[in-house]
Amino acid sequence: WLAAFAMPPELPAPDGSRAAGSPSVPYDKVLGTVDGTVSIIDLEGEALNRLWPAYEMYLSTAEAVGPTRGHLLHDIFVPLNPEAVPASGPSSLGAVGITDGFTKGDGITRMRESKSERELDFPVALIRTALTFRVSGAGVTDLSDSARIVKLVGAAEHLEATVAARLGAGLLERLLLPPGRAEQVASSRQEPPVQLRNVANAMRRSRLRRLRLVFDPARPPLEARVALLNTALPMALRDLRITCVAQAPLEGVLRVLGTGGELETLSLVACSLDAAAGKAIAAAIANAKGDSRLTSLDLTGNALGAQGATALAHALRGGTNKAMRRLSLGYNQIGSEGVAAVAQAIAEPDCPLEGIALDREVDDAGAVELGKALVTNRRLRVLRCKYSTIGDVGALAIVAGLAAHLAAE
């Protein structure tokens, strides 16, 4: 682990200024200029027992540093043991990682499956080390640094839980899947495994800003285990994305949404959400304590129907939500009634939406309503209706509305 904090404090910072002895210089200044960070951990996990590397990981995943406000991508890599053959087959990469997104090696057509298979090769022993990380036992060159770092993060618990949650998130997907043969006997009473409970406890107390869980539709996670996330989702989340689960942890999502706090991106794709779930999400957005920061909502591939879509559209009307910029409701069988409700929402001058996706939802009747909405709308920049059944009448209505929209600009 190459600790950025190991650099002498008198070195020039990235902006050319001189550091003033701050323990977060120059690392926090670097974070304000980059898209993400990479943590490279040794096979023995020594870096996970050192305080400064742990603090760097905390800053990368929890703190709102620089213009990205905590939206840094953070990848964790460990060298492959040359004597071991990965479960996914021989590799020439020389390392395996837990990544926030896809890598070049994941390919184009099988990105989701490749990422899942690749991350299964990450050493579980290192994740277990992170789950037991404690500030009091962590190695540090100067004993006074412990007190300084704890003061910077507010409490030792915040640092410990966030480090555990970031590594534990890499183990979370496999812990939510059905048990293998070796585990079936031990889990005959369907109780969540101890490791899953430990990860959930760490997440609950952490300041983790980003969580993405993507599953293979052919091998969905166990509902009883996913339910554990209802109490585990951290309140500091800014970006939550869950794909392909039969029963999303809706209770936990509503709890995070209802605070009107940090959440900015919410994606629940192919999570079997029905009209009642759509109404509950709409109510949480409309009635959130304080101003909601939610800017992007993706509910593609569920079963919201017209009622769910109408409830969500109403939540955007009247200026109750000024932050929302992107809404995706495709593949939800919302019909003409649901499309009309969305059109009424974007027709209002104070509707904040800049992009809407209604793939496979728009027919001629819906297109006519969308065309009318474009006449008065001044914010919309993207209207996506792929794989829809729009005929000549609907197409002409959208063109007429678009012409008026552009003329007004």
SULWO-V129381 format. One record per pair of residues at least 4 apart in sequence whose C-alpha atoms are under 8 Angstrom apart, sorted by the first residue. I is the first residue (numbers start at 1). GAP is how many residues later the second one is. Records with the same first field share a line. If there is no record, write none. Layout:
BEGIN
I: GAP / GAP
END
This chain:
BEGIN
1: 38 / 39 / 40 / 41 / 46 / 52
2: 4
3: 4 / 49 / 50 / 53
4: 22 / 23
5: 18 / 19 / 20 / 21 / 22 / 47
7: 4
9: 10 / 11 / 12 / 13 / 14 / 16 / 17
10: 8 / 9 / 10 / 11
11: 7 / 8
12: 4 / 5 / 6 / 7
13: 4 / 5 / 6 / 12 / 13 / 16
14: 12 / 15 / 16
15: 14
19: 6 / 7
20: 5
21: 4
24: 4
25: 4
26: 4
27: 4 / 29
28: 4 / 31 / 37 / 38
29: 4 / 37
30: 4
31: 4 / 5 / 29 / 34 / 35 / 41
32: 33 / 34 / 35 / 36
33: 33 / 34
34: 38
35: 33 / 37 / 38
36: 24 / 36 / 37 / 38
37: 23 / 35 / 36 / 37 / 38
38: 36 / 37 / 38 / 39
39: 18 / 35 / 36 / 37 / 38
40: 36 / 37 / 38
41: 4 / 5 / 6 / 7 / 35 / 36 / 37 / 38
42: 4 / 5 / 36 / 37
43: 35 / 36 / 37 / 38 / 83
44: 82
45: 4 / 81 / 84
46: 4
47: 6 / 7
48: 5 / 6 / 81 / 82 / 85
49: 5 / 84 / 88 / 89 / 90
50: 4 / 88 / 89 / 90
51: 4 / 84 / 87 / 88 / 89 / 95
52: 4 / 88
53: 4
54: 4 / 105 / 109
55: 4 / 94 / 104
56: 4
57: 4 / 106
58: 4 / 5 / 101 / 104 / 105
59: 4 / 5 / 6
60: 10 / 12 / 13 / 14
61: 9 / 10 / 11 / 12 / 13 / 101 / 105 / 147 / 148 / 149
62: 8 / 100 / 145 / 146 / 147
63: 6 / 7 / 144
64: 4 / 5 / 6 / 7
65: 4 / 5
66: 4
68: 4
70: 139
71: 138 / 139 / 167
73: 27 / 28
74: 25 / 26
75: 22 / 23 / 24 / 25
76: 21 / 22 / 23
77: 18 / 19 / 20 / 21
78: 17 / 18 / 19 / 44
79: 15 / 16 / 17
80: 4 / 14 / 15 / 16
85: 4 / 5 / 6
86: 4 / 5 / 35
87: 30 / 33 / 34
88: 29 / 30 / 33
96: 22 / 23 / 25 / 26
97: 21 / 22 / 25
98: 21 / 24 / 72
99: 4
100: 112
102: 4 / 9 / 10 / 13
103: 4 / 12
106: 4 / 5 / 6 / 8 / 9
107: 4 / 7
110: 4
111: 4
112: 4 / 102 / 103 / 104
113: 4 / 102 / 103
114: 4
115: 4
116: 4 / 98 / 99
117: 4
118: 4
119: 51
120: 54
123: 4
124: 4 / 47
125: 4
126: 4
127: 4 / 37 / 40 / 41 / 43 / 44
128: 4 / 40
129: 4
130: 33 / 34 / 37 / 38
131: 30 / 32 / 33 / 34 / 36 / 37 / 67 / 68 / 71
132: 32
133: 4 / 5 / 27 / 30 / 31
134: 4 / 26
135: 11 / 21 / 24 / 25
136: 10
140: 5 / 6
141: 4
142: 4
143: 4
144: 4
145: 4
146: 4
147: 4
148: 4
149: 4
150: 4 / 5 / 6 / 9
151: 4
153: 5 / 6
154: 4
155: 4
156: 4
157: 4 / 48
158: 4 / 47 / 48 / 49
159: 4 / 47
160: 4 / 46
161: 4 / 41 / 42 / 44 / 45 / 46
162: 4 / 40 / 41 / 43 / 44 / 45 / 46
163: 4
164: 4 / 35 / 38 / 39
165: 4 / 34 / 35 / 37 / 38 / 41 / 43
166: 4 / 42
167: 4
168: 4 / 31
169: 4 / 30 / 42
171: 4
172: 4 / 24 / 27
173: 4 / 40 / 41 / 42 / 48
175: 4 / 18 / 20 / 21
176: 20 / 45 / 46 / 49 / 50
177: 42 / 43 / 44 / 45
178: 42 / 43 / 44
179: 4 / 5 / 8
180: 4
181: 4
182: 4
183: 4
184: 4
187: 4 / 5 / 6
190: 34
192: 4 / 5 / 32 / 33
193: 4
194: 4
195: 4
196: 4
197: 4 / 31
198: 4
199: 4
200: 4 / 28 / 29 / 31 / 32 / 33
201: 4 / 31
202: 4
203: 4 / 5 / 29 / 30 / 31
204: 27 / 28 / 29 / 30 / 31
205: 29
206: 28 / 30
207: 27 / 28 / 29 / 30
208: 26 / 28 / 29
209: 27 / 28 / 29 / 30
210: 27 / 28 / 29 / 30
211: 26 / 28 / 29 / 30
212: 27 / 28 / 29 / 30
213: 28 / 29 / 30
214: 27 / 28 / 29 / 30
215: 4 / 5 / 6 / 28 / 29 / 30
216: 4 / 28
217: 27 / 28
220: 24 / 25 / 26
221: 4 / 5 / 24 / 25
222: 4
223: 4 / 22 / 23 / 24
224: 4
225: 4
226: 4 / 21 / 22 / 23
227: 20 / 21 / 22
228: 4 / 21
229: 4 / 20 / 23
230: 19 / 20 / 21 / 22 / 23
231: 21
232: 20
233: 4 / 19 / 20 / 23
234: 22
235: 21 / 26 / 27
236: 25 / 26 / 27
237: 19 / 25 / 26
238: 24 / 25 / 26 / 27
239: 24 / 25 / 26 / 27
240: 23 / 25 / 26 / 27
241: 24 / 25 / 26 / 27 / 28
242: 6 / 25 / 26 / 27 / 29
243: 24 / 25 / 26 / 27 / 28
244: 25 / 26 / 27
245: 25 / 26 / 27
246: 24 / 25 / 26
247: 24 / 25 / 26
248: 20 / 23 / 24 / 25
249: 4
250: 4 / 27
251: 4
252: 4
253: 4
254: 4 / 26 / 27 / 30
255: 4
256: 4 / 5 / 7
257: 4 / 6 / 27 / 28 / 31 / 35
258: 26 / 27 / 29 / 30 / 31
259: 29 / 30 / 31
260: 25 / 28 / 29 / 30 / 31 / 32 / 33
261: 28 / 29 / 30 / 31 / 32
262: 30 / 31 / 32
263: 29 / 30 / 31
264: 29 / 30 / 31 / 32
265: 29 / 30 / 31 / 32
266: 28 / 30 / 31 / 32
267: 29 / 30 / 31 / 32
268: 30 / 31 / 32
269: 29 / 30 / 31 / 32 / 33
270: 29 / 30 / 31 / 32
271: 30 / 31
272: 29 / 30 / 31
273: 4 / 5 / 29 / 30 / 31
274: 4 / 28 / 29 / 30 / 31 / 34
275: 4 / 28 / 29 / 30 / 31 / 32 / 33 / 34
276: 4 / 28 / 32
277: 4 / 27 / 31
278: 4 / 26 / 29 / 30 / 31 / 33 / 34
279: 4 / 28 / 29 / 32 / 33
280: 4
281: 4 / 31
282: 4 / 29 / 30 / 32 / 33
283: 4 / 28 / 32
284: 4
285: 7 / 30 / 36
286: 29 / 30 / 34 / 35
288: 4
291: 30
292: 29 / 30 / 31
293: 30 / 31
294: 29 / 30
295: 28 / 29 / 30 / 31
296: 28 / 29 / 30 / 31
297: 27 / 29 / 30 / 31
298: 28 / 29 / 30 / 31
299: 29 / 30 / 31
300: 28 / 29 / 30 / 31 / 32
301: 28 / 29 / 30 / 31
302: 29 / 30
303: 28 / 29 / 30
304: 4 / 5 / 28 / 29 / 30
305: 4 / 27 / 28 / 29 / 30 / 33
306: 4 / 27 / 28 / 29 / 30 / 31 / 32 / 33
307: 4 / 27 / 31
308: 4 / 26 / 30
309: 4 / 20 / 25 / 29 / 30 / 32 / 33
310: 4 / 27 / 28 / 31 / 32
311: 4
312: 4
313: 4 / 28 / 29 / 31 / 32
314: 27 / 31
315: 5 / 6
316: 4 / 5 / 8 / 29 / 35
317: 4 / 28 / 31 / 33 / 34
318: 30 / 32 / 33
319: 31 / 32
321: 31
322: 29 / 30
323: 29
324: 28 / 29
325: 27 / 28 / 29 / 30
326: 27 / 28 / 29 / 30
327: 26 / 28 / 29 / 30
328: 28 / 29 / 30
329: 27 / 28 / 29 / 30
330: 27 / 28 / 29 / 30 / 31
331: 27 / 28 / 29 / 30
332: 29
333: 28
334: 4 / 5 / 27
335: 4 / 26 / 27 / 31
336: 4 / 25 / 26 / 27 / 29 / 30
337: 4 / 29
338: 4
339: 4 / 19 / 22 / 23 / 27 / 30 / 31
340: 4 / 26 / 29 / 30
341: 4
342: 4
343: 4 / 26 / 27 / 29 / 30
344: 4 / 25 / 29
345: 6
346: 5 / 7 / 27 / 28 / 31 / 34
347: 4 / 25 / 26 / 27 / 28 / 29 / 30
348: 25 / 28 / 29
349: 27 / 28 / 29
351: 26 / 28
352: 27
353: 26 / 27
354: 25 / 26 / 27 / 28
355: 25 / 26 / 27 / 28 / 29
356: 26 / 27 / 28
357: 25 / 26 / 27 / 28
358: 4 / 25 / 26 / 27 / 28
359: 25 / 26 / 27 / 28 / 29
360: 25 / 26 / 27 / 28 / 29
361: 24 / 27 / 28
362: 4 / 5 / 23 / 26 / 27 / 28
363: 4 / 25 / 26 / 27 / 28 / 31
364: 4 / 25 / 26 / 27 / 28 / 29 / 30 / 31
365: 4 / 29
366: 4 / 28
367: 4 / 23 / 27 / 28 / 30 / 31
368: 4 / 25 / 26 / 29 / 30
369: 4
370: 4 / 27 / 28 / 31
371: 4 / 23 / 26 / 27 / 28 / 29 / 30 / 31
372: 4 / 25 / 26 / 29
373: 4 / 28
374: 4 / 24 / 27 / 28 / 30 / 31
375: 26 / 27 / 29 / 30
376: 29
377: 28
378: 27 / 30 / 31
390: 4 / 5
391: 4
392: 4
393: 4
394: 4
395: 4
396: 4
397: 4
398: 4
399: 4
400: 4
401: 4
402: 4
403: 4
404: 4
405: 4
END
